[in-house]
């Protein structure tokens, strides 16, 4: 079967599933906005309970990470992500999912070699880069303050 480039292009285009871009974008916006709204609501609740603003923001972030990890462990995260798309994957909830998901997948290999070793398979490079960058930044900041 010999096809020209134009014929092959039409052949592939006709068989591709069409992506509902508007619907996907709307859902990503709504779910991502919902996560931000939940984070802001948690911050306000923590401040209402008497926490200082910086402490309340930290507690809100920790709460979102915990909720994401819990929903991953219970199997809800993937179901929500199929509908929400990038709206749930991009914020910090997606990072928490990337830590918990491999750990859940390999838990049958044991606590150390399965859960412990595989937990950072996706997020590990991000954590290592962030840690090294922050240490280098701290050293440079300290040197600049001494000089």
N, CA and C atoms as a LAMMPS dump frame, in Angstrom:
ITEM: TIMESTEP
0
ITEM: NUMBER OF ATOMS
441
ITEM: BOX BOUNDS ff ff ff
-5.0000000000000000e+02 5.0000000000000000e+02
-5.0000000000000000e+02 5.0000000000000000e+02
-5.0000000000000000e+02 5.0000000000000000e+02
ITEM: ATOMS id mol type element x y z
1 1 1 N 0.842 -1.17 0
2 1 2 C 0 0 0
3 1 3 C 0.891 1.238 0
4 2 1 N 0.928 1.938 -1.07
5 2 2 C 1.705 3.164 -1.195
6 2 3 C 0.787 4.359 -1.025
7 3 1 N 1.163 5.254 -0.131
8 3 2 C 0.377 6.464 0.114
9 3 3 C 1.293 7.674 0.013
10 4 1 N 0.719 8.732 -0.436
11 4 2 C 1.457 9.99 -0.413
12 4 3 C 1.375 10.535 1.008
13 5 1 N 2.181 11.529 1.274
14 5 2 C 2.143 12.15 2.597
15 5 3 C 0.776 12.732 2.9
16 6 1 N 0.153 13.329 1.913
17 6 2 C -1.172 13.936 2.092
18 6 3 C -2.218 12.856 2.39
19 7 1 N -2.17 11.737 1.687
20 7 2 C -3.121 10.643 1.91
21 7 3 C -2.915 10.023 3.293
22 8 1 N -1.663 9.85 3.67
23 8 2 C -1.374 9.283 4.988
24 8 3 C -1.857 10.219 6.093
25 9 1 N -1.646 11.506 5.911
26 9 2 C -2.095 12.498 6.888
27 9 3 C -3.606 12.439 7.063
28 10 1 N -4.336 12.335 5.963
29 10 2 C -5.797 12.234 6.017
30 10 3 C -6.208 10.921 6.675
31 11 1 N -5.517 9.84 6.371
32 11 2 C -5.786 8.531 6.946
33 11 3 C -5.661 8.582 8.478
34 12 1 N -4.581 9.195 8.967
35 12 2 C -4.345 9.289 10.407
36 12 3 C -5.375 10.21 11.053
37 13 1 N -5.645 11.344 10.438
38 13 2 C -6.605 12.308 10.986
39 13 3 C -7.995 11.698 11.102
40 14 1 N -8.405 10.928 10.122
41 14 2 C -9.736 10.317 10.14
42 14 3 C -9.882 9.287 11.26
43 15 1 N -8.796 8.691 11.683
44 15 2 C -8.868 7.635 12.688
45 15 3 C -8.519 8.094 14.107
46 16 1 N -8.101 9.333 14.25
47 16 2 C -7.761 9.868 15.563
48 16 3 C -9.031 10.179 16.35
49 17 1 N -9.022 9.871 17.643
50 17 2 C -10.16 10.314 18.459
51 17 3 C -10.087 11.833 18.622
52 18 1 N -11.218 12.465 18.532
53 18 2 C -11.247 13.927 18.644
54 18 3 C -11.323 14.318 20.109
55 19 1 N -10.469 15.248 20.502
56 19 2 C -10.397 15.689 21.887
57 19 3 C -11.369 16.846 22.126
58 20 1 N -12.199 16.73 23.165
59 20 2 C -13.114 17.828 23.496
60 20 3 C -12.375 18.929 24.261
61 21 1 N -11.665 19.767 23.542
62 21 2 C -10.772 20.757 24.149
63 21 3 C -11.531 21.721 25.063
64 22 1 N -12.669 22.206 24.629
65 22 2 C -13.419 23.189 25.428
66 22 3 C -13.877 22.547 26.741
67 23 1 N -14.423 21.346 26.673
68 23 2 C -14.886 20.651 27.877
69 23 3 C -13.712 20.35 28.804
70 24 1 N -12.608 19.856 28.253
71 24 2 C -11.438 19.546 29.068
72 24 3 C -10.887 20.793 29.751
73 25 1 N -10.833 21.886 29.021
74 25 2 C -10.329 23.14 29.577
75 25 3 C -11.246 23.649 30.684
76 26 1 N -12.548 23.568 30.456
77 26 2 C -13.519 24.016 31.459
78 26 3 C -13.404 23.185 32.735
79 27 1 N -13.324 21.873 32.606
80 27 2 C -13.209 21.013 33.782
81 27 3 C -11.894 21.258 34.518
82 28 1 N -10.807 21.426 33.786
83 28 2 C -9.514 21.707 34.42
84 28 3 C -9.592 23.021 35.198
85 29 1 N -10.229 24.023 34.6
86 29 2 C -10.386 25.321 35.257
87 29 3 C -11.234 25.19 36.519
88 30 1 N -12.35 24.481 36.42
89 30 2 C -13.26 24.348 37.557
90 30 3 C -12.637 23.538 38.7
91 31 1 N -12.013 22.416 38.37
92 31 2 C -11.41 21.602 39.42
93 31 3 C -10.176 22.28 40.015
94 32 1 N -9.332 22.866 39.181
95 32 2 C -8.164 23.595 39.686
96 32 3 C -8.581 24.771 40.549
97 33 1 N -9.6 25.496 40.09
98 33 2 C -10.139 26.606 40.883
99 33 3 C -10.759 26.112 42.172
100 34 1 N -11.407 24.96 42.108
101 34 2 C -12.007 24.375 43.314
102 34 3 C -10.956 24.014 44.347
103 35 1 N -9.828 23.486 43.889
104 35 2 C -8.737 23.16 44.813
105 35 3 C -8.19 24.437 45.446
106 36 1 N -8.039 25.479 44.639
107 36 2 C -7.567 26.763 45.168
108 36 3 C -8.573 27.336 46.169
109 37 1 N -9.847 27.213 45.851
110 37 2 C -10.904 27.684 46.743
111 37 3 C -10.889 26.895 48.055
112 38 1 N -10.708 25.588 47.958
113 38 2 C -10.61 24.75 49.155
114 38 3 C -9.405 25.169 49.997
115 39 1 N -8.281 25.416 49.348
116 39 2 C -7.082 25.861 50.057
117 39 3 C -7.303 27.187 50.767
118 40 1 N -7.953 28.113 50.081
119 40 2 C -8.243 29.423 50.692
120 40 3 C -9.219 29.262 51.853
121 41 1 N -10.22 28.401 51.671
122 41 2 C -11.173 28.154 52.745
123 41 3 C -10.502 27.54 53.973
124 42 1 N -9.61 26.585 53.731
125 42 2 C -8.875 25.989 54.845
126 42 3 C -8.008 27.024 55.558
127 43 1 N -7.376 27.891 54.787
128 43 2 C -6.555 28.952 55.379
129 43 3 C -7.406 29.843 56.273
130 44 1 N -8.571 30.23 55.776
131 44 2 C -9.47 31.083 56.566
132 44 3 C -9.94 30.365 57.83
133 45 1 N -10.234 29.064 57.727
134 45 2 C -10.659 28.295 58.902
135 45 3 C -9.553 28.217 59.951
136 46 1 N -8.323 27.978 59.476
137 46 2 C -7.202 27.929 60.418
138 46 3 C -6.974 29.286 61.077
139 47 1 N -7.135 30.36 60.314
140 47 2 C -6.981 31.695 60.89
141 47 3 C -8.123 31.989 61.867
142 48 1 N -9.311 31.544 61.549
143 48 2 C -10.464 31.709 62.436
144 48 3 C -10.241 30.961 63.75
145 49 1 N -9.516 29.84 63.667
146 49 2 C -9.207 29.048 64.862
147 49 3 C -8.072 29.665 65.681
148 50 1 N -7.486 30.751 65.183
149 50 2 C -6.468 31.461 65.95
150 50 3 C -5.058 31.351 65.421
151 51 1 N -4.845 30.687 64.307
152 51 2 C -3.495 30.553 63.758
153 51 3 C -3.09 31.854 63.055
154 52 1 N -1.81 32.166 63.134
155 52 2 C -1.285 33.308 62.385
156 52 3 C -1.383 32.993 60.892
157 53 1 N -1.354 34.027 60.057
158 53 2 C -1.559 33.835 58.613
159 53 3 C -0.546 32.879 57.999
160 54 1 N 0.725 33.024 58.346
161 54 2 C 1.739 32.135 57.761
162 54 3 C 1.548 30.692 58.23
163 55 1 N 1.183 30.52 59.491
164 55 2 C 0.924 29.176 60.021
165 55 3 C -0.32 28.59 59.359
166 56 1 N -1.341 29.417 59.179
167 56 2 C -2.583 28.959 58.555
168 56 3 C -2.334 28.515 57.107
169 57 1 N -1.501 29.257 56.381
170 57 2 C -1.185 28.881 54.998
171 57 3 C -0.403 27.573 54.95
172 58 1 N 0.508 27.402 55.882
173 58 2 C 1.266 26.152 55.949
174 58 3 C 0.343 24.983 56.271
175 59 1 N -0.536 25.176 57.236
176 59 2 C -1.496 24.122 57.607
177 59 3 C -2.428 23.795 56.448
178 60 1 N -2.811 24.79 55.693
179 60 2 C -3.671 24.585 54.525
180 60 3 C -2.959 23.747 53.471
181 61 1 N -1.699 24.058 53.226
182 61 2 C -0.907 23.29 52.263
183 61 3 C -0.757 21.843 52.718
184 62 1 N -0.456 21.661 53.987
185 62 2 C -0.314 20.308 54.529
186 62 3 C -1.633 19.551 54.418
187 63 1 N -2.732 20.23 54.669
188 63 2 C -4.053 19.591 54.573
189 63 3 C -4.347 19.142 53.147
190 64 1 N -4.017 19.984 52.155
191 64 2 C -4.243 19.614 50.762
192 64 3 C -3.381 18.416 50.363
193 65 1 N -2.144 18.393 50.849
194 65 2 C -1.258 17.259 50.566
195 65 3 C -1.829 15.995 51.196
196 66 1 N -2.274 16.098 52.445
197 66 2 C -2.849 14.941 53.125
198 66 3 C -4.101 14.44 52.401
199 67 1 N -5.003 15.352 52.035
200 67 2 C -6.233 14.952 51.345
201 67 3 C -5.937 14.294 49.999
202 68 1 N -4.936 14.804 49.301
203 68 2 C -4.547 14.206 48.021
204 68 3 C -3.977 12.814 48.22
205 69 1 N -3.1 12.673 49.204
206 69 2 C -2.525 11.358 49.492
207 69 3 C -3.586 10.364 49.937
208 70 1 N -4.509 10.812 50.76
209 70 2 C -5.582 9.941 51.227
210 70 3 C -6.494 9.522 50.08
211 71 1 N -6.852 10.477 49.229
212 71 2 C -7.722 10.135 48.099
213 71 3 C -7.011 9.202 47.105
214 72 1 N -5.691 9.321 46.997
215 72 2 C -4.926 8.389 46.164
216 72 3 C -4.96 6.993 46.773
217 73 1 N -4.723 6.923 48.077
218 73 2 C -4.707 5.631 48.764
219 73 3 C -6.072 4.948 48.711
220 74 1 N -7.146 5.734 48.744
221 74 2 C -8.497 5.17 48.71
222 74 3 C -9 4.915 47.288
223 75 1 N -8.224 5.351 46.29
224 75 2 C -8.583 5.095 44.898
225 75 3 C -9.488 6.137 44.253
226 76 1 N -9.699 7.266 44.931
227 76 2 C -10.571 8.316 44.374
228 76 3 C -9.833 9.245 43.424
229 77 1 N -8.542 9.448 43.682
230 77 2 C -7.785 10.465 42.944
231 77 3 C -7.799 10.205 41.433
232 78 1 N -7.543 8.963 41.037
233 78 2 C -7.499 8.644 39.607
234 78 3 C -8.845 8.859 38.93
235 79 1 N -9.923 8.55 39.64
236 79 2 C -11.265 8.757 39.079
237 79 3 C -11.547 10.241 38.88
238 80 1 N -11.15 11.044 39.845
239 80 2 C -11.343 12.495 39.729
240 80 3 C -10.449 13.056 38.632
241 81 1 N -9.207 12.561 38.549
242 81 2 C -8.248 13.064 37.562
243 81 3 C -8.704 12.798 36.129
244 82 1 N -9.44 11.714 35.9
245 82 2 C -9.942 11.426 34.552
246 82 3 C -10.898 12.512 34.081
247 83 1 N -11.631 13.1 35.004
248 83 2 C -12.573 14.166 34.656
249 83 3 C -11.895 15.531 34.717
250 84 1 N -11.108 15.768 35.776
251 84 2 C -10.525 17.083 36.022
252 84 3 C -9.304 17.375 35.166
253 85 1 N -8.598 16.365 34.723
254 85 2 C -7.403 16.569 33.902
255 85 3 C -6.343 17.363 34.635
256 86 1 N -5.773 18.329 33.965
257 86 2 C -4.681 19.119 34.526
258 86 3 C -5.123 19.959 35.715
259 87 1 N -6.414 20.154 35.884
260 87 2 C -6.905 20.935 37.008
261 87 3 C -6.56 20.332 38.351
262 88 1 N -6.43 19.028 38.41
263 88 2 C -6.093 18.373 39.68
264 88 3 C -4.644 17.883 39.681
265 89 1 N -4.05 17.747 38.53
266 89 2 C -2.691 17.2 38.435
267 89 3 C -1.629 18.272 38.653
268 90 1 N -1.883 19.494 38.225
269 90 2 C -0.862 20.537 38.262
270 90 3 C -0.588 21.085 39.662
271 91 1 N -1.591 21.358 40.491
272 91 2 C -1.27 21.931 41.806
273 91 3 C -0.525 20.945 42.7
274 92 1 N -0.313 21.325 43.925
275 92 2 C 0.437 20.512 44.883
276 92 3 C -0.215 19.156 45.101
277 93 1 N -1.502 19.059 44.818
278 93 2 C -2.192 17.78 44.961
279 93 3 C -1.63 16.745 43.991
280 94 1 N -1.245 17.179 42.824
281 94 2 C -0.646 16.277 41.843
282 94 3 C 0.709 15.777 42.294
283 95 1 N 1.466 16.644 42.966
284 95 2 C 2.768 16.237 43.48
285 95 3 C 2.594 15.191 44.578
286 96 1 N 1.621 15.404 45.454
287 96 2 C 1.359 14.434 46.515
288 96 3 C 0.929 13.095 45.913
289 97 1 N 0.126 13.149 44.867
290 97 2 C -0.298 11.929 44.191
291 97 3 C 0.889 11.192 43.589
292 98 1 N 1.851 11.944 43.052
293 98 2 C 3.014 11.309 42.422
294 98 3 C 3.928 10.646 43.445
295 99 1 N 3.816 11.016 44.714
296 99 2 C 4.578 10.356 45.765
297 99 3 C 3.838 9.115 46.257
298 100 1 N 2.535 9.252 46.487
299 100 2 C 1.748 8.168 47.08
300 100 3 C 1.457 7.051 46.082
301 101 1 N 1.204 7.403 44.833
302 101 2 C 0.792 6.416 43.837
303 101 3 C 1.799 5.278 43.642
304 102 1 N 3.094 5.561 43.406
305 102 2 C 4.047 4.451 43.276
306 102 3 C 4.189 3.646 44.57
307 103 1 N 4.084 4.328 45.7
308 103 2 C 4.175 3.623 46.971
309 103 3 C 3.032 2.626 47.105
310 104 1 N 1.839 3.005 46.697
311 104 2 C 0.686 2.114 46.769
312 104 3 C 0.843 0.954 45.783
313 105 1 N 1.39 1.258 44.627
314 105 2 C 1.547 0.232 43.589
315 105 3 C 2.526 -0.862 44.009
316 106 1 N 3.59 -0.478 44.703
317 106 2 C 4.646 -1.432 45.04
318 106 3 C 4.616 -1.867 46.508
319 107 1 N 3.545 -1.592 47.233
320 107 2 C 3.481 -1.936 48.654
321 107 3 C 3.575 -3.439 48.903
322 108 1 N 3.191 -4.231 47.91
323 108 2 C 3.253 -5.691 48.082
324 108 3 C 4.697 -6.198 48.15
325 109 1 N 5.654 -5.385 47.757
326 109 2 C 7.072 -5.78 47.808
327 109 3 C 7.68 -5.549 49.187
328 110 1 N 6.88 -5.035 50.116
329 110 2 C 7.351 -4.819 51.482
330 110 3 C 7.474 -3.353 51.829
331 111 1 N 7.673 -3.096 53.108
332 111 2 C 7.737 -1.708 53.572
333 111 3 C 8.98 -0.979 53.098
334 112 1 N 10.128 -1.647 53.104
335 112 2 C 11.369 -0.973 52.729
336 112 3 C 11.581 -0.973 51.222
337 113 1 N 11.614 -2.15 50.607
338 113 2 C 11.902 -2.246 49.178
339 113 3 C 10.719 -1.84 48.304
340 114 1 N 9.529 -1.953 48.798
341 114 2 C 8.354 -1.574 48.016
342 114 3 C 7.941 -0.156 48.31
343 115 1 N 7.306 0.027 49.459
344 115 2 C 6.761 1.323 49.828
345 115 3 C 7.838 2.395 49.947
346 116 1 N 8.884 2.112 50.731
347 116 2 C 9.923 3.112 50.969
348 116 3 C 10.747 3.463 49.749
349 117 1 N 11.154 2.444 48.997
350 117 2 C 12.033 2.689 47.854
351 117 3 C 11.301 3.28 46.661
352 118 1 N 10.082 2.873 46.443
353 118 2 C 9.352 3.316 45.257
354 118 3 C 8.575 4.612 45.462
355 119 1 N 8.462 5.057 46.724
356 119 2 C 7.67 6.245 47.016
357 119 3 C 8.174 7.481 46.251
358 120 1 N 9.471 7.583 46.107
359 120 2 C 10.041 8.781 45.491
360 120 3 C 10.511 8.548 44.063
361 121 1 N 10.001 7.518 43.418
362 121 2 C 10.445 7.182 42.069
363 121 3 C 10.126 8.314 41.067
364 122 1 N 8.989 8.964 41.241
365 122 2 C 8.61 10.066 40.355
366 122 3 C 8.993 11.405 40.968
367 123 1 N 8.663 11.571 42.234
368 123 2 C 8.877 12.867 42.879
369 123 3 C 10.29 13.05 43.41
370 124 1 N 11.042 11.976 43.509
371 124 2 C 12.387 12.047 44.065
372 124 3 C 13.293 13.076 43.422
373 125 1 N 13.402 13.081 42.094
374 125 2 C 14.268 14.079 41.459
375 125 3 C 13.852 15.514 41.769
376 126 1 N 12.554 15.746 41.893
377 126 2 C 12.065 17.091 42.211
378 126 3 C 12.486 17.466 43.632
379 127 1 N 12.326 16.525 44.559
380 127 2 C 12.697 16.786 45.945
381 127 3 C 14.207 17.011 46.06
382 128 1 N 14.986 16.173 45.41
383 128 2 C 16.452 16.313 45.468
384 128 3 C 16.889 17.646 44.863
385 129 1 N 16.343 17.998 43.709
386 129 2 C 16.7 19.275 43.079
387 129 3 C 16.307 20.441 43.977
388 130 1 N 15.111 20.377 44.543
389 130 2 C 14.652 21.447 45.427
390 130 3 C 15.522 21.586 46.655
391 131 1 N 15.908 20.464 47.24
392 131 2 C 16.747 20.475 48.433
393 131 3 C 18.126 21.046 48.125
394 132 1 N 18.751 20.55 47.067
395 132 2 C 20.086 21.038 46.695
396 132 3 C 20.032 22.524 46.342
397 133 1 N 19.014 22.918 45.584
398 133 2 C 18.878 24.335 45.212
399 133 3 C 18.719 25.216 46.439
400 134 1 N 17.909 24.775 47.401
401 134 2 C 17.69 25.599 48.591
402 134 3 C 18.946 25.705 49.441
403 135 1 N 19.72 24.621 49.526
404 135 2 C 20.977 24.663 50.284
405 135 3 C 21.964 25.611 49.604
406 136 1 N 22.109 25.496 48.292
407 136 2 C 23.017 26.396 47.561
408 136 3 C 22.573 27.85 47.691
409 137 1 N 21.275 28.084 47.583
410 137 2 C 20.75 29.446 47.73
411 137 3 C 21.058 29.973 49.135
412 138 1 N 20.873 29.114 50.153
413 138 2 C 21.159 29.519 51.527
414 138 3 C 22.619 29.871 51.727
415 139 1 N 23.498 29.082 51.139
416 139 2 C 24.935 29.358 51.256
417 139 3 C 25.28 30.68 50.577
418 140 1 N 24.757 30.885 49.373
419 140 2 C 25.007 32.145 48.652
420 140 3 C 24.435 33.324 49.438
421 141 1 N 23.25 33.165 49.987
422 141 2 C 22.615 34.228 50.779
423 141 3 C 23.432 34.546 52.018
424 142 1 N 23.944 33.488 52.671
425 142 2 C 24.784 33.678 53.86
426 142 3 C 26.076 34.399 53.514
427 143 1 N 26.726 33.961 52.395
428 143 2 C 27.982 34.613 51.965
429 143 3 C 27.733 36.069 51.622
430 144 1 N 26.638 36.345 50.935
431 144 2 C 26.32 37.728 50.556
432 144 3 C 26.06 38.582 51.8
433 145 1 N 25.494 37.99 52.844
434 145 2 C 25.22 38.737 54.076
435 145 3 C 26.477 38.994 54.893
436 146 1 N 27.446 38.093 54.775
437 146 2 C 28.694 38.231 55.521
438 146 3 C 29.571 39.3 54.867
439 147 1 N 29.553 39.372 53.54
440 147 2 C 30.423 40.302 52.801
441 147 3 C 29.948 41.715 52.895
